[in-house]
């Protein structure tokens, strides 16, 4: 049995939050008035999906045996790439909104 730290519990809760976010975005009717709102919706969906991939990589990492170096390295690399993609989507949200307001003016 694995010993869970506070970070592991936080990641588990974060998995459920990401699944709830994905569900809310996917089941919401597509009421995008323009391309800016459609891009915002897509960025939010990508943020939740990338975060779910990061959480999966973090939760799977302790389960991989140390002898499986290639699998462990690929899970670590997947986690890093998913984390960076999540950060880039989060940073792109306000930039997308600012660029949309400049186009309208």
C-alpha positions in Angstrom: 0.0 0.0 0.0 1.3 3.4 -0.9 1.7 6.1 1.7 0.0 9.3 0.5 1.3 12.7 1.3 -0.8 15.9 1.4 0.3 16.5 -2.2 -1.2 13.2 -3.4 -4.5 13.9 -1.7 -4.5 17.4 -3.3 -3.8 15.8 -6.7 -6.6 13.3 -6.2 -9.1 16.1 -5.4 -7.7 18.0 -8.4 -8.5 15.0 -10.7 -12.2 15.2 -9.7 -12.2 18.9 -10.1 -10.7 18.6 -13.6 -13.2 15.9 -14.6 -16.0 18.2 -13.3 -14.7 21.1 -15.3 -14.4 19.0 -18.5 -18.0 17.8 -17.9 -19.3 21.3 -17.5 -17.6 22.6 -20.6 -18.6 19.7 -22.8 -22.2 19.5 -21.7 -22.8 23.3 -21.9 -24.6 24.3 -25.0 -22.4 26.0 -27.6 -23.5 29.6 -27.2 -20.3 31.2 -28.4 -21.2 34.6 -29.8 -18.0 35.1 -31.6 -14.6 33.5 -32.2 -13.1 35.0 -29.0 -15.6 33.2 -26.8 -15.1 30.0 -28.7 -11.3 30.3 -28.3 -11.8 31.0 -24.5 -14.0 27.9 -24.2 -11.4 25.8 -26.1 -8.5 27.2 -23.9 -10.5 26.3 -20.8 -11.1 22.8 -22.1 -7.5 22.3 -23.0 -6.4 23.6 -19.5 -8.6 21.0 -17.8 -7.5 18.1 -20.1 -3.8 19.0 -19.7 -4.2 19.2 -15.9 -5.9 15.8 -15.9 -2.9 14.4 -17.8 -0.5 16.0 -15.3 -2.5 14.5 -12.4 -2.5 11.1 -14.0 1.3 11.3 -14.5 1.9 12.3 -10.9 -0.3 9.6 -9.5 1.2 6.8 -11.7 4.8 7.8 -11.0 5.1 6.1 -7.6 3.5 2.9 -8.9 6.3 2.3 -11.5 9.1 0.1 -10.4 12.6 1.7 -10.3 13.9 -0.9 -12.6 11.7 0.4 -15.4 13.8 3.4 -16.1 12.3 4.2 -19.5 8.7 4.1 -18.3 9.6 6.2 -15.3 11.4 8.7 -17.4 8.5 8.9 -19.9 6.0 9.5 -17.1 8.1 12.2 -15.6 8.5 13.8 -19.1 4.8 13.6 -19.7 4.1 15.3 -16.4 6.5 18.1 -17.1 5.1 18.7 -20.6 1.5 18.6 -19.4 2.3 21.0 -16.6 3.9 23.4 -19.1 1.0 23.1 -21.5 -1.4 23.8 -18.7 0.5 26.9 -17.7 0.6 28.1 -21.3 -3.2 27.7 -21.6 -3.8 29.5 -18.4 -1.5 32.4 -19.5 -3.2 32.5 -22.9 -6.7 33.0 -21.5 -6.2 36.7 -20.4 -4.1 37.4 -23.5 -6.8 36.1 -25.7 -9.4 38.3 -24.0 -7.1 41.4 -24.3 -6.5 40.8 -28.0 -10.2 40.4 -28.5 -11.0 43.7 -26.8 -8.3 45.5 -29.0 -9.9 44.1 -32.2 -13.3 45.4 -31.1 -12.0 48.9 -30.4 
